[in-house]
Amino acid sequence: GVLTGKGLDYGGSLMRTQATGYGVAYFAEEMLKLKGDSFKGKTCVVGGAGNVALHTVEKITELGGKCVAISDYDGTLVDPDGINSEKLAWVK
């Protein structure tokens, strides 16, 4: 899991809210590059539906991947065609 949203008094930051989710996607992209691969044409599932997960899906999509499901304790959103920005906005 990822801990986000700490207050400034607790070592938090005023960085962009997207930073952690984008970082997850960029990390995965670097791991794929080490194997000579990329997100292009890849299908993925992201666990969670909070700030980190939603921004991870957003960035993976920008990098050429297709996220087909996100989930949390309330349920699961599945779309075989990919979760686009409209669906992400609905989850938020």
Phi and psi in degrees as GROMACS dihedral restraints (atoms count N, CA, C in turn):
[ dihedral_restraints ]
;  ai    aj    ak    al  type     phi  dphi    fc
    3     4     5     6     1  -126.7    20    10
    4     5     6     7     1   135.3    20    10
    6     7     8     9     1   -99.9    20    10
    7     8     9    10     1   120.8    20    10
    9    10    11    12     1  -133.2    20    10
   10    11    12    13     1   167.8    20    10
   12    13    14    15     1    76.0    20    10
   13    14    15    16     1    24.6    20    10
   15    16    17    18     1   -67.8    20    10
   16    17    18    19     1   143.1    20    10
   18    19    20    21     1   -67.1    20    10
   19    20    21    22     1   158.4    20    10
   21    22    23    24     1   -58.6    20    10
   22    23    24    25     1   -35.2    20    10
   24    25    26    27     1   -65.4    20    10
   25    26    27    28     1   -17.7    20    10
   27    28    29    30     1  -110.6    20    10
   28    29    30    31     1    23.7    20    10
   30    31    32    33     1    87.1    20    10
   31    32    33    34     1    12.9    20    10
   33    34    35    36     1   -71.3    20    10
   34    35    36    37     1   177.2    20    10
   36    37    38    39     1  -134.1    20    10
   37    38    39    40     1   156.9    20    10
   39    40    41    42     1   -93.2    20    10
   40    41    42    43     1    18.3    20    10
   42    43    44    45     1   -63.6    20    10
   43    44    45    46     1   168.1    20    10
   45    46    47    48     1   -58.9    20    10
   46    47    48    49     1   146.4    20    10
   48    49    50    51     1   -67.4    20    10
   49    50    51    52     1   -20.7    20    10
   51    52    53    54     1   -78.9    20    10
   52    53    54    55     1   -16.3    20    10
   54    55    56    57     1   -54.4    20    10
   55    56    57    58     1   -47.3    20    10
   57    58    59    60     1   -67.4    20    10
   58    59    60    61     1   -45.3    20    10
   60    61    62    63     1   -63.0    20    10
   61    62    63    64     1   -42.9    20    10
   63    64    65    66     1   -63.1    20    10
   64    65    66    67     1   -39.0    20    10
   66    67    68    69     1   -60.6    20    10
   67    68    69    70     1   -39.4    20    10
   69    70    71    72     1   -59.6    20    10
   70    71    72    73     1   -46.7    20    10
   72    73    74    75     1   -65.9    20    10
   73    74    75    76     1   -42.2    20    10
   75    76    77    78     1   -65.8    20    10
   76    77    78    79     1   -36.6    20    10
   78    79    80    81     1   -62.2    20    10
   79    80    81    82     1   -48.1    20    10
   81    82    83    84     1   -61.2    20    10
   82    83    84    85     1   -39.0    20    10
   84    85    86    87     1   -61.0    20    10
   85    86    87    88     1   -41.7    20    10
   87    88    89    90     1   -65.7    20    10
   88    89    90    91     1   -37.2    20    10
   90    91    92    93     1   -65.2    20    10
   91    92    93    94     1   -40.1    20    10
   93    94    95    96     1   -63.7    20    10
   94    95    96    97     1   -41.6    20    10
   96    97    98    99     1   -60.0    20    10
   97    98    99   100     1   -37.3    20    10
   99   100   101   102     1   -60.2    20    10
  100   101   102   103     1   -26.1    20    10
  102   103   104   105     1   -98.3    20    10
  103   104   105   106     1    10.0    20    10
  105   106   107   108     1    72.7    20    10
  106   107   108   109     1    27.7    20    10
  108   109   110   111     1  -127.1    20    10
  109   110   111   112     1   179.8    20    10
  111   112   113   114     1  -151.6    20    10
  112   113   114   115     1   179.3    20    10
  114   115   116   117     1   -73.7    20    10
  115   116   117   118     1   -16.8    20    10
  117   118   119   120     1   -51.0    20    10
  118   119   120   121     1   118.5    20    10
  120   121   122   123     1    79.9    20    10
  121   122   123   124     1     0.6    20    10
  123   124   125   126     1   -84.8    20    10
  124   125   126   127     1   145.8    20    10
  126   127   128   129     1  -109.5    20    10
  127   128   129   130     1   137.0    20    10
  129   130   131   132     1  -140.1    20    10
  130   131   132   133     1   166.2    20    10
  132   133   134   135     1  -128.1    20    10
  133   134   135   136     1   137.5    20    10
  135   136   137   138     1  -116.7    20    10
  136   137   138   139     1   127.0    20    10
  138   139   140   141     1   -80.9    20    10
  139   140   141   142     1   128.1    20    10
  141   142   143   144     1   109.2    20    10
  142   143   144   145     1   164.5    20    10
  144   145   146   147     1  -146.9    20    10
  145   146   147   148     1    25.4    20    10
  147   148   149   150     1   -97.5    20    10
  148   149   150   151     1  -163.1    20    10
  150   151   152   153     1   -54.2    20    10
  151   152   153   154     1   -48.8    20    10
  153   154   155   156     1   -64.4    20    10
  154   155   156   157     1   -49.5    20    10
  156   157   158   159     1   -61.2    20    10
  157   158   159   160     1   -45.7    20    10
  159   160   161   162     1   -63.8    20    10
  160   161   162   163     1   -40.5    20    10
  162   163   164   165     1   -74.5    20    10
  163   164   165   166     1   -27.1    20    10
  165   166   167   168     1   -65.0    20    10
  166   167   168   169     1   -46.4    20    10
  168   169   170   171     1   -59.5    20    10
  169   170   171   172     1   -45.3    20    10
  171   172   173   174     1   -56.2    20    10
  172   173   174   175     1   -47.9    20    10
  174   175   176   177     1   -72.7    20    10
  175   176   177   178     1   -39.7    20    10
  177   178   179   180     1   -59.3    20    10
  178   179   180   181     1   -40.9    20    10
  180   181   182   183     1   -62.1    20    10
  181   182   183   184     1   -44.6    20    10
  183   184   185   186     1   -61.1    20    10
  184   185   186   187     1   -31.4    20    10
  186   187   188   189     1   -85.9    20    10
  187   188   189   190     1     3.9    20    10
  189   190   191   192     1   103.8    20    10
  190   191   192   193     1    -1.4    20    10
  192   193   194   195     1   -86.8    20    10
  193   194   195   196     1   169.9    20    10
  195   196   197   198     1  -129.6    20    10
  196   197   198   199     1   112.8    20    10
  198   199   200   201     1   -89.2    20    10
  199   200   201   202     1   123.3    20    10
  201   202   203   204     1  -105.1    20    10
  202   203   204   205     1    -8.0    20    10
  204   205   206   207     1  -158.2    20    10
  205   206   207   208     1   144.2    20    10
  207   208   209   210     1  -134.5    20    10
  208   209   210   211     1   152.6    20    10
  210   211   212   213     1  -152.2    20    10
  211   212   213   214     1   155.7    20    10
  213   214   215   216     1  -150.6    20    10
  214   215   216   217     1  -167.1    20    10
  216   217   218   219     1   -64.8    20    10
  217   218   219   220     1   -19.0    20    10
  219   220   221   222     1   -86.1    20    10
  220   221   222   223     1   -17.9    20    10
  222   223   224   225     1   152.7    20    10
  223   224   225   226     1  -166.0    20    10
  225   226   227   228     1  -133.2    20    10
  226   227   228   229     1   139.0    20    10
  228   229   230   231     1  -109.3    20    10
  229   230   231   232     1   121.2    20    10
  231   232   233   234     1  -124.9    20    10
  232   233   234   235     1   132.4    20    10
  234   235   236   237     1  -144.9    20    10
  235   236   237   238     1   107.3    20    10
  237   238   239   240     1   -58.3    20    10
  238   239   240   241     1   -22.3    20    10
  240   241   242   243     1   -83.2    20    10
  241   242   243   244     1    -8.1    20    10
  243   244   245   246     1   108.3    20    10
  244   245   246   247     1   144.6    20    10
  246   247   248   249     1   -88.2    20    10
  247   248   249   250     1   110.0    20    10
  249   250   251   252     1   -91.9    20    10
  250   251   252   253     1  -179.4    20    10
  252   253   254   255     1   -62.4    20    10
  253   254   255   256     1   -32.1    20    10
  255   256   257   258     1   -64.6    20    10
  256   257   258   259     1   -43.0    20    10
  258   259   260   261     1   -69.4    20    10
  259   260   261   262     1   -37.2    20    10
  261   262   263   264     1   -62.3    20    10
  262   263   264   265     1   -40.5    20    10
  264   265   266   267     1   -62.9    20    10
  265   266   267   268     1   -36.5    20    10
  267   268   269   270     1   -64.8    20    10
  268   269   270   271     1   -39.2    20    10
  270   271   272   273     1   -67.3    20    10
  271   272   273   274     1   -39.7    20    10
